[in-house]
């Protein structure tokens, strides 16, 4: 009962900040429909319950399964058998990972099964490398330098869209299935070694296995042509309670099937080891089976809540905030939301627990920058788990950290956001032979300005909230993309639109509109400008209008708005348009 209460508390603490931030944005700068907001809140409930079940299940099943399989593998004295089993285990675990299905759908130029099997083979191969490292005590740093060197060489010859997806694909090995099992596998294998470094060498499996997917996708990029693009799913809305219920209930059968398919290969593999080698006691085996059931239920609820409630709300909020009069708000908001989303990831709890329990140590964090080495703030081992996970701690001894208002230069009160600044022995004297650059970051009081935004709480701990970003101005006039985008959406035939600044010799920047038309619709640039005349201010009318089939996207399907400027210049050059 006490364990369930602890897990429930962890789940609620992980999700509540995300819920609070989204509600705050929704009620202030980024209004959303009541339907989407309600979907998000119901999704949050699913996520909390799912995390509760998963964290309990992973502790009861995935971790002990991995440890026992790892220990059992080494009972054979034949190295080739160990490596062969390791390879197949890596392949099976990777194919079982739900994140891999999402990745495959984002690479239209490669058949899904080809990419899935390639990534799985990559993980399997590097799991073998990781096992060899543990068995023979090979330095992890040397292996990482060599293999990432190979990756960077190949990356020079791979199309940009494959490059982005390749490095994103490393996230497959940090999913909810892979982390608990692989890390526990390392613990089981390292236990065979009796030297003092064995426990430390049990870590590093995930780091090495992450190389496999990156290398696999890069190699596919050399074979398959770069074509097609990933199209993000639309945002479903429910107009009554029945439709709202159907949104969630209709997805549960899908995830029941998907997670069952993900777990069965691992269960089958473990079952073989149980019959042939492990032969666990009945009581232990029942506990693992119950844990697997918890894991199954938890993942189904978590993925249903995340994909039905969280992702649509995130997509919509991102679109709304990107078009705000102050788009820089995306930086601090994105940083804060990203932090809590990672914190809410089920695998993170498993990782933290194994680090603290298996290595008999507490994890602390250090914040700083190269100009203030080795850091500005740090958490302490005697801090609570919450402080160590949610803050960057207090000032280093014999240094001074202040949160300074960028406009007034005065120190901000507790709880008020400002720029993180540092003064002390750790602060650099200046940039080599560059006094101008030095003066930009070190003020008259010798405080180094980091460019990071943060706050100081009542206990003296600091939280990093984002980065400072300059506002874009056109000839002295502030132009807000959202206003123009919302107006252009009213033009018949427009499916999607993004507005960005195009470098201008005369004004600094000019308005550029990137428009995706509905299927079968034809339109001319003059049609867009005529639609705008006498309806919006003249300086807001797009100087440049580009009809495109897609927007620049990240490997995870997010619009890269900063790349629209370069795209606009490229299209102007291709179309013979003079930049004024």
C-alpha positions as CSV (number, residue, x, y, z in Angstrom):
1,X,0.0,0.0,0.0
2,X,2.8,2.4,0.9
3,X,4.5,1.7,-2.4
4,X,1.3,2.5,-4.3
5,X,1.0,5.8,-2.5
6,X,4.6,6.7,-3.3
7,X,4.1,5.9,-7.0
8,X,0.8,7.8,-7.1
9,X,2.4,10.8,-5.6
10,X,5.3,10.7,-8.1
11,X,2.8,10.4,-11.0
12,X,0.7,13.3,-9.9
13,X,3.8,15.5,-9.2
14,X,5.1,14.8,-12.7
15,X,1.9,15.7,-14.5
16,X,0.4,18.5,-12.5
17,X,3.0,21.1,-13.6
18,X,2.2,20.3,-17.3
19,X,-1.5,20.6,-16.5
20,X,-1.0,24.0,-14.7
21,X,1.2,25.4,-17.6
22,X,-1.3,24.4,-20.3
23,X,-4.3,25.8,-18.3
24,X,-2.4,29.1,-17.7
25,X,-1.5,29.5,-21.4
26,X,-5.1,28.5,-22.4
27,X,-6.6,31.2,-20.1
28,X,-4.2,33.9,-21.1
29,X,-2.1,34.2,-24.3
30,X,-3.1,31.0,-26.2
31,X,-6.9,30.4,-26.1
32,X,-8.1,27.0,-27.2
33,X,-11.5,25.5,-27.7
34,X,-13.3,24.0,-24.7
35,X,-13.3,20.7,-26.5
36,X,-9.5,20.5,-26.8
37,X,-9.0,21.7,-23.3
38,X,-11.3,19.1,-21.9
39,X,-9.6,16.4,-24.0
40,X,-6.3,17.5,-22.5
41,X,-7.6,17.3,-18.9
42,X,-9.1,13.8,-19.4
43,X,-5.8,12.8,-21.1
44,X,-3.9,14.0,-18.0
45,X,-6.0,11.7,-15.8
46,X,-5.2,8.8,-18.2
47,X,-1.5,9.7,-18.1
48,X,-1.3,9.9,-14.3
49,X,-3.0,6.5,-13.8
50,X,-0.9,5.0,-16.6
51,X,2.3,6.2,-15.0
52,X,1.2,4.8,-11.7
53,X,0.6,1.3,-13.1
54,X,3.7,1.4,-15.4
55,X,6.2,2.5,-12.7
56,X,4.9,-0.3,-10.4
57,X,4.9,-2.9,-13.2
58,X,8.4,-2.0,-14.5
59,X,9.8,-2.4,-11.0
60,X,8.0,-5.7,-10.5
61,X,8.7,-7.3,-13.9
62,X,10.9,-5.5,-16.5
63,X,13.9,-4.9,-14.2
64,X,14.0,-8.4,-12.6
65,X,13.4,-10.0,-16.0
66,X,16.4,-8.1,-17.5
67,X,18.7,-8.9,-14.5
68,X,17.9,-12.6,-14.6
69,X,18.2,-12.9,-18.4
70,X,21.5,-11.1,-18.2
71,X,22.8,-13.4,-15.5
72,X,21.5,-16.5,-17.2
73,X,23.2,-15.6,-20.5
74,X,26.6,-15.8,-19.0
75,X,26.0,-19.2,-17.6
76,X,27.2,-20.5,-20.9
77,X,30.9,-20.3,-21.4
78,X,30.7,-19.8,-25.1
79,X,31.2,-16.2,-26.2
80,X,29.5,-16.6,-29.5
81,X,26.3,-17.8,-27.8
82,X,26.2,-14.8,-25.5
83,X,26.7,-12.4,-28.4
84,X,24.1,-14.2,-30.6
85,X,21.5,-14.1,-27.7
86,X,22.4,-10.4,-27.1
87,X,21.8,-9.5,-30.8
88,X,18.4,-11.3,-30.9
89,X,17.4,-9.7,-27.6
90,X,18.3,-6.2,-28.9
91,X,16.2,-6.8,-32.1
92,X,13.2,-8.2,-30.2
93,X,13.2,-5.3,-27.6
94,X,13.5,-2.7,-30.3
95,X,10.7,-4.1,-32.4
96,X,8.6,-4.2,-29.2
97,X,9.2,-0.4,-28.7
98,X,6.0,1.7,-29.5
99,X,8.2,4.7,-30.3
100,X,9.6,2.8,-33.4
101,X,6.2,2.7,-35.0
102,X,6.0,6.5,-34.7
103,X,9.4,6.9,-36.2
104,X,8.7,4.7,-39.2
105,X,5.6,6.7,-40.0
106,X,7.7,9.9,-40.3
107,X,10.0,8.5,-43.1
108,X,7.8,8.2,-46.2
109,X,10.7,7.4,-48.5
110,X,11.6,4.2,-46.7
111,X,9.1,1.3,-46.3
112,X,8.0,1.0,-42.7
113,X,9.2,-2.6,-42.2
114,X,12.6,-1.9,-43.8
115,X,13.2,0.9,-41.4
116,X,11.9,-1.0,-38.4
117,X,14.1,-4.0,-39.1
118,X,17.1,-1.8,-39.9
119,X,16.8,0.1,-36.6
120,X,16.2,-3.1,-34.7
121,X,19.3,-4.7,-36.3
122,X,21.3,-1.6,-35.4
123,X,20.3,-1.8,-31.7
124,X,21.0,-5.5,-31.7
125,X,24.5,-5.0,-33.1
126,X,25.4,-2.3,-30.6
127,X,23.9,-4.3,-27.7
128,X,26.6,-6.9,-28.7
129,X,29.2,-4.1,-28.6
130,X,27.9,-3.1,-25.2
131,X,28.1,-6.6,-23.9
132,X,31.7,-6.9,-25.1
133,X,32.5,-3.7,-23.3
134,X,31.1,-5.0,-20.0
135,X,32.8,-8.4,-20.4
136,X,36.2,-7.1,-21.3
137,X,36.1,-3.8,-19.4
138,X,36.6,-1.6,-22.5
139,X,36.5,2.2,-21.9
140,X,33.1,3.6,-22.8
141,X,34.5,7.0,-23.8
142,X,36.8,5.4,-26.5
143,X,33.9,3.5,-28.0
144,X,31.7,6.6,-28.1
145,X,34.4,8.7,-29.8
146,X,35.1,6.1,-32.5
147,X,31.5,5.3,-33.4
148,X,30.3,8.9,-33.3
149,X,33.2,9.8,-35.5
150,X,32.0,7.3,-38.0
151,X,28.5,8.7,-37.7
152,X,29.7,12.3,-38.4
153,X,31.6,11.2,-41.4
154,X,28.6,9.4,-43.0
155,X,26.3,12.3,-42.0
156,X,28.2,14.5,-44.6
157,X,26.8,12.4,-47.4
158,X,23.2,12.0,-46.2
159,X,20.2,14.2,-47.3
160,X,19.1,16.7,-44.6
161,X,15.7,15.0,-44.0
162,X,17.4,11.7,-43.3
163,X,19.9,13.4,-41.1
164,X,17.3,14.9,-38.8
165,X,15.3,11.6,-38.5
166,X,18.5,9.6,-38.0
167,X,19.5,11.5,-34.8
168,X,15.9,11.6,-33.6
169,X,15.8,7.8,-34.0
170,X,18.2,7.4,-31.1
171,X,15.1,8.1,-28.9
172,X,13.9,4.6,-29.7
173,X,16.4,3.2,-27.1
174,X,15.1,5.6,-24.4
175,X,11.5,4.4,-24.6
176,X,9.4,2.7,-21.9
177,X,10.2,-0.8,-23.1
178,X,13.9,-0.5,-23.8
179,X,15.3,1.4,-20.8
180,X,14.1,-0.8,-17.9
181,X,15.0,-4.0,-19.7
182,X,18.4,-3.1,-21.2
183,X,19.7,-1.3,-18.1
184,X,18.7,-4.2,-15.9
185,X,20.3,-6.6,-18.4
186,X,23.6,-4.7,-17.9
187,X,23.3,-5.1,-14.1
188,X,22.8,-8.8,-14.5
189,X,25.7,-9.3,-16.8
190,X,28.1,-7.1,-14.8
191,X,27.3,-9.1,-11.7
192,X,29.4,-11.9,-13.0
193,X,32.4,-9.7,-12.7
194,X,33.7,-9.3,-9.2
195,X,36.0,-6.3,-9.7
196,X,35.3,-2.9,-8.2
197,X,34.4,-1.4,-11.5
198,X,31.7,-3.9,-12.4
199,X,28.8,-1.9,-11.0
200,X,29.8,1.2,-12.9
201,X,30.3,-0.7,-16.2
202,X,26.7,-1.9,-16.0
203,X,25.7,1.5,-17.2
204,X,26.4,2.7,-20.8
205,X,24.3,0.1,-22.6
206,X,21.6,2.6,-23.5
207,X,24.3,5.1,-24.7
208,X,25.9,2.6,-27.0
209,X,22.6,1.1,-28.2
210,X,21.5,4.6,-29.2
211,X,24.2,4.7,-31.8
212,X,22.6,1.7,-33.7
213,X,19.4,3.5,-34.8
214,X,21.3,6.6,-35.8
215,X,23.8,4.7,-37.9
216,X,21.0,2.5,-39.4
217,X,18.9,5.4,-40.7
218,X,22.0,7.2,-42.0
219,X,22.9,4.1,-44.0
220,X,19.3,4.0,-45.4
221,X,19.7,7.6,-46.4
222,X,22.6,6.5,-48.7
223,X,20.4,3.9,-50.4
224,X,16.9,5.5,-50.5
225,X,16.2,8.8,-52.3
226,X,14.9,11.7,-50.2
227,X,11.3,12.2,-51.1
228,X,7.9,12.8,-49.5
229,X,7.2,14.5,-46.3
230,X,5.6,13.7,-42.9
231,X,2.2,15.3,-42.4
232,X,1.1,15.9,-38.9
233,X,-2.4,14.6,-37.9
234,X,-5.1,17.1,-37.4
235,X,-6.6,18.1,-34.1
236,X,-9.9,16.2,-33.4
237,X,-12.6,18.0,-31.6
238,X,-15.7,16.7,-29.7
239,X,-18.9,18.6,-29.8
240,X,-20.6,16.7,-27.0
241,X,-19.9,14.3,-24.2
242,X,-20.7,11.2,-26.3
243,X,-18.1,12.2,-29.0
244,X,-15.6,13.0,-26.3
245,X,-16.0,9.6,-24.8
246,X,-15.6,8.0,-28.2
247,X,-12.3,9.8,-28.9
248,X,-10.7,7.9,-26.0
249,X,-12.7,4.7,-26.1
250,X,-12.1,4.2,-29.8
251,X,-8.3,4.4,-29.3
252,X,-8.1,2.0,-26.4
253,X,-8.5,-1.2,-28.5
254,X,-5.7,0.0,-30.8
255,X,-3.3,0.5,-27.9
256,X,-4.4,-2.8,-26.3
257,X,-3.4,-4.6,-29.4
258,X,-0.2,-2.5,-30.0
259,X,1.1,-2.9,-26.4
260,X,0.2,-6.6,-26.4
261,X,2.3,-7.0,-29.6
262,X,5.1,-5.1,-28.0
263,X,5.2,-7.1,-24.8
264,X,4.6,-10.6,-26.2
265,X,8.1,-11.0,-27.8
266,X,9.8,-10.0,-24.5
267,X,7.5,-12.4,-22.6
268,X,8.2,-15.2,-25.1
269,X,12.0,-14.6,-24.9
270,X,11.9,-14.6,-21.1
271,X,9.7,-17.7,-21.1
272,X,12.3,-19.6,-23.0
273,X,15.0,-18.6,-20.5
274,X,12.7,-19.5,-17.6
275,X,12.2,-23.0,-19.0
276,X,15.8,-23.7,-20.1
277,X,17.9,-21.8,-17.6
278,X,16.5,-19.5,-15.0
279,X,13.7,-21.6,-13.4
280,X,12.4,-19.0,-11.0
281,X,10.4,-19.9,-7.9
282,X,6.7,-19.9,-8.4
283,X,6.1,-17.0,-6.1
284,X,8.7,-14.9,-7.9
285,X,7.3,-15.8,-11.3
286,X,3.8,-14.8,-10.2
287,X,5.1,-11.4,-9.0
288,X,6.7,-10.9,-12.4
289,X,3.5,-11.9,-14.2
290,X,1.5,-9.4,-12.1
291,X,4.1,-6.8,-12.9
292,X,3.7,-7.4,-16.6
293,X,0.0,-7.0,-16.3
294,X,0.5,-3.6,-14.5
295,X,3.0,-2.6,-17.2
296,X,0.5,-3.5,-19.9
297,X,-2.4,-1.6,-18.4
298,X,-0.1,1.3,-17.6
299,X,1.3,1.7,-21.1
300,X,-2.2,1.4,-22.7
301,X,-3.6,4.2,-20.4
302,X,-0.5,6.3,-20.7
303,X,-0.3,6.2,-24.5
304,X,-4.1,6.7,-24.9
305,X,-4.0,9.8,-22.6
306,X,-0.8,11.1,-24.3
307,X,-1.9,10.6,-27.9
308,X,-5.6,11.5,-27.6
309,X,-5.3,14.3,-25.0
310,X,-1.8,15.6,-24.7
311,X,-0.5,15.6,-28.3
312,X,-3.5,17.4,-30.0
313,X,-3.5,20.0,-27.3
314,X,0.3,20.4,-27.7
315,X,0.0,20.7,-31.5
316,X,-2.7,23.4,-31.2
317,X,-1.0,25.4,-28.5
318,X,2.2,25.3,-30.5
319,X,0.4,26.7,-33.6
320,X,-1.3,29.4,-31.5
321,X,1.8,30.5,-29.6
322,X,4.0,30.6,-32.8
323,X,1.6,33.2,-34.3
324,X,1.5,35.4,-31.2
325,X,2.6,39.0,-31.3
326,X,5.5,37.9,-29.1
327,X,6.7,34.6,-30.6
328,X,9.8,34.6,-28.3
329,X,7.5,33.3,-25.6
330,X,7.9,29.9,-27.3
331,X,11.5,29.6,-25.9
332,X,10.8,29.8,-22.2
333,X,7.5,28.0,-22.5
334,X,9.0,25.3,-24.6
335,X,11.9,24.8,-22.2
336,X,9.6,24.5,-19.1
337,X,7.1,22.2,-20.9
338,X,9.9,20.1,-22.3
339,X,11.4,19.7,-18.8
340,X,8.2,18.5,-17.2
341,X,7.3,16.3,-20.2
342,X,10.7,14.5,-19.9
343,X,10.2,14.3,-16.2
344,X,6.8,12.6,-16.8
345,X,8.3,10.0,-19.1
346,X,7.9,6.6,-17.5
347,X,11.4,5.5,-18.3
348,X,12.9,8.4,-16.4
349,X,11.7,7.1,-13.1
350,X,13.2,3.7,-13.9
351,X,16.5,5.3,-14.8
352,X,16.7,7.4,-11.7
353,X,15.9,4.5,-9.4
354,X,18.5,2.2,-11.0
355,X,21.2,4.9,-10.8
356,X,20.6,5.6,-7.2
357,X,20.0,2.0,-6.1
358,X,22.6,0.1,-8.2
359,X,25.4,2.7,-8.0
360,X,24.6,3.5,-4.3
361,X,24.6,7.2,-5.1
362,X,22.3,10.2,-5.4
363,X,22.1,12.2,-8.6
364,X,22.7,15.9,-8.5
365,X,22.5,18.6,-11.2
366,X,24.9,21.4,-12.1
367,X,24.1,24.5,-14.1
368,X,26.5,26.8,-15.8
369,X,28.3,27.6,-19.1
370,X,31.8,27.5,-20.5
371,X,32.4,31.1,-19.4
372,X,31.6,30.2,-15.8
373,X,33.2,26.7,-15.3
374,X,32.7,24.3,-13.7
375,X,29.2,25.8,-13.0
376,X,27.2,28.5,-11.4
377,X,24.8,26.5,-9.3
378,X,24.4,22.9,-8.1
379,X,22.0,20.7,-6.1
380,X,23.4,18.9,-3.0
381,X,23.2,15.2,-2.1
382,X,21.3,16.2,1.1
383,X,18.6,18.0,-1.0
384,X,15.3,16.3,-1.4
385,X,14.6,14.2,-4.5
386,X,12.2,16.9,-5.7
387,X,14.8,19.7,-5.4
388,X,17.4,17.6,-7.1
389,X,15.1,16.8,-10.0
390,X,13.2,20.1,-10.3
391,X,15.9,22.8,-9.7
392,X,19.5,23.5,-10.5
393,X,20.3,24.1,-6.9
394,X,22.0,27.0,-5.1
395,X,25.1,29.1,-5.7
396,X,28.5,27.5,-5.8
397,X,30.5,28.4,-2.6
398,X,32.5,31.6,-2.9
399,X,30.5,32.7,-5.9
400,X,27.6,35.0,-6.3
401,X,24.5,34.3,-8.5
402,X,21.9,36.9,-9.2
403,X,18.7,37.0,-11.2
404,X,18.8,40.4,-12.9
405,X,16.1,42.3,-14.7
406,X,17.4,42.7,-18.3
407,X,15.8,46.1,-18.7
408,X,16.6,47.8,-15.4
409,X,19.7,46.0,-14.4
410,X,18.3,45.5,-10.9
411,X,18.2,42.2,-9.0
412,X,14.8,40.6,-9.2
413,X,12.8,39.6,-6.1
414,X,12.3,36.0,-5.2
415,X,10.0,34.3,-7.7
416,X,10.4,36.9,-10.4
417,X,12.0,35.9,-13.7
418,X,15.2,37.6,-14.9
419,X,18.5,36.8,-16.5
420,X,20.9,34.4,-14.7
421,X,24.1,36.2,-13.9
422,X,27.3,35.1,-12.0
423,X,30.3,36.7,-10.3
424,X,33.2,34.9,-8.7
425,X,36.3,32.9,-9.2
426,X,34.6,30.7,-11.8
427,X,33.8,33.6,-14.1
428,X,36.1,34.1,-17.1
429,X,38.2,37.3,-17.3
430,X,37.1,37.9,-20.9
431,X,37.2,36.7,-24.5
432,X,40.7,36.5,-25.8
433,X,41.7,39.7,-27.6
434,X,38.0,40.6,-28.0
435,X,37.1,43.4,-25.5
436,X,33.9,44.3,-27.4
437,X,32.5,40.8,-27.0
438,X,33.6,40.7,-23.4
439,X,31.8,44.0,-22.6
440,X,28.6,42.5,-24.1
441,X,28.4,39.7,-21.5
442,X,30.3,41.1,-18.4
443,X,28.8,44.3,-16.9
444,X,30.5,47.0,-14.9
445,X,29.9,45.1,-11.6
446,X,31.8,42.1,-13.1
447,X,28.6,40.0,-13.4
448,X,28.6,37.5,-16.3
449,X,25.3,37.6,-18.2
450,X,24.4,34.0,-19.3
451,X,21.5,34.8,-21.6
452,X,19.4,32.3,-19.7
453,X,16.2,33.2,-17.9
454,X,15.5,31.9,-14.4
455,X,13.9,32.5,-11.1
456,X,15.1,32.1,-7.5
457,X,12.7,30.4,-5.0
458,X,12.3,31.1,-1.3
459,X,14.8,28.3,-0.4
460,X,17.5,29.8,-2.5
461,X,17.3,27.3,-5.3
462,X,17.2,28.4,-8.9
463,X,15.0,27.2,-11.8
464,X,16.0,27.8,-15.5
465,X,12.9,29.0,-17.4
466,X,14.2,29.8,-20.9
467,X,16.4,32.0,-23.3
468,X,16.3,35.7,-24.1
469,X,15.3,36.3,-27.7
470,X,15.2,39.6,-29.7
471,X,12.1,40.9,-31.3
472,X,11.9,41.2,-35.1
473,X,11.1,44.6,-36.5
474,X,10.2,45.8,-40.0
475,X,11.1,49.4,-40.8
476,X,10.2,50.4,-37.2
477,X,6.9,48.6,-37.3
478,X,6.2,45.5,-35.2
479,X,4.5,42.8,-37.2
480,X,2.8,39.8,-35.6
481,X,2.6,36.7,-37.8
482,X,-0.5,35.3,-36.0
483,X,-2.7,38.2,-37.0
484,X,-1.8,37.8,-40.7
485,X,-2.0,34.0,-40.6
486,X,-5.5,34.1,-39.0
487,X,-6.6,36.6,-41.7
488,X,-5.2,34.5,-44.6
489,X,-7.0,31.4,-43.3
490,X,-10.2,33.2,-44.3
491,X,-9.2,33.1,-48.0
492,X,-11.0,30.3,-49.8
493,X,-8.6,27.6,-50.9
494,X,-6.0,28.1,-48.2
495,X,-5.3,24.9,-46.4
496,X,-2.4,26.1,-44.2
497,X,-0.3,29.2,-43.9
498,X,2.8,30.3,-42.2
499,X,4.1,33.9,-42.0
500,X,7.8,34.8,-41.5
501,X,10.2,37.7,-42.1
502,X,12.2,37.7,-45.3
503,X,15.5,39.7,-45.1
504,X,15.0,43.1,-46.8
505,X,17.6,45.7,-47.9
506,X,15.3,48.6,-47.3
507,X,13.2,47.5,-44.3
508,X,15.4,45.0,-42.5
509,X,12.7,42.4,-43.0
510,X,9.6,42.1,-45.2
511,X,6.5,40.0,-44.7
512,X,6.6,36.6,-46.4
513,X,3.6,34.3,-46.6
514,X,4.1,30.5,-47.2
515,X,0.8,29.0,-48.3
516,X,-0.3,25.4,-48.7
517,X,-3.4,25.3,-51.0
518,X,-6.3,22.8,-50.7
519,X,-6.2,20.0,-53.3
520,X,-7.3,21.1,-56.8
521,X,-7.1,24.8,-55.9
522,X,-5.1,27.2,-58.1
523,X,-4.1,30.7,-56.9
524,X,-1.8,33.6,-57.9
525,X,0.2,35.8,-55.7
526,X,-1.9,38.8,-56.7
527,X,-5.1,37.0,-55.5
528,X,-3.6,37.0,-52.0
529,X,-2.6,40.6,-52.1
530,X,-5.9,41.7,-53.5
531,X,-7.7,39.8,-50.7
532,X,-5.6,41.8,-48.1
533,X,-6.0,45.3,-49.6
534,X,-8.1,47.6,-47.6
535,X,-8.7,44.9,-45.0
536,X,-5.4,44.9,-43.1
537,X,-2.7,47.6,-42.7
538,X,-0.7,48.1,-45.8
539,X,2.6,47.3,-44.2
540,X,1.2,43.9,-43.1
541,X,0.3,42.8,-46.6
542,X,2.7,40.0,-47.6
543,X,5.4,41.4,-49.9
544,X,6.3,37.9,-50.9
545,X,3.8,35.1,-51.4
546,X,5.0,31.5,-51.9
547,X,2.8,28.5,-52.7
548,X,4.5,25.4,-51.2
549,X,3.6,21.8,-50.8
550,X,5.1,21.5,-47.3
551,X,6.8,23.4,-44.6
552,X,10.3,22.7,-43.2
553,X,9.8,20.1,-40.5
554,X,11.8,18.4,-37.8
555,X,12.2,14.7,-37.7
556,X,9.4,14.6,-35.2
557,X,7.0,16.5,-37.5
558,X,7.2,20.0,-36.0
559,X,7.4,23.1,-38.2
560,X,10.8,24.8,-38.3
561,X,9.7,28.4,-38.6
562,X,13.2,29.8,-38.4
563,X,14.0,28.0,-41.7
564,X,11.3,29.8,-43.6
565,X,13.5,32.8,-44.0
566,X,16.2,30.8,-45.8
567,X,13.4,29.0,-47.8
568,X,12.0,32.4,-48.9
569,X,15.4,33.6,-50.1
570,X,15.9,30.4,-52.0
571,X,12.5,30.6,-53.7
572,X,13.1,34.3,-54.6
573,X,16.3,33.3,-56.3
574,X,14.7,30.3,-58.1
575,X,11.7,32.5,-59.3
576,X,13.8,35.5,-60.3
577,X,12.3,37.8,-57.6
578,X,14.4,40.8,-56.7
579,X,14.9,41.3,-53.0
580,X,14.1,44.9,-52.1
